[in-house]
Amino acid sequence: MGKPTDDDYQVLFEDCPAGPAILEELVYIYGRNPFVKGGHEADRQTAYNAGAMAVVNYIIMRINRANGVIE
């Protein structure tokens, strides 16, 4: 089996029955502003949040490429 294609992401998150709800939940939990006010621990939480948000953004980018929204 090869690497997943943009179309694979589109099928998984748009065409599978639970896909849209799963993507919506991921966006709700991890797609918000990652910034946390505070000191050193807040910086660590911000970095963690930004990493989680990057994964959601990557999934959305792959879906958008499959749908021809972006190149």
Secondary structure, 3 states (H helix, E strand, C coil): CCCCCHHHHHHHHHHCCCHHHHHHHHHHHHCCCCCCCCCHHHHHHHHHHHHHHHHHHHHHHHHHHHCCCCC
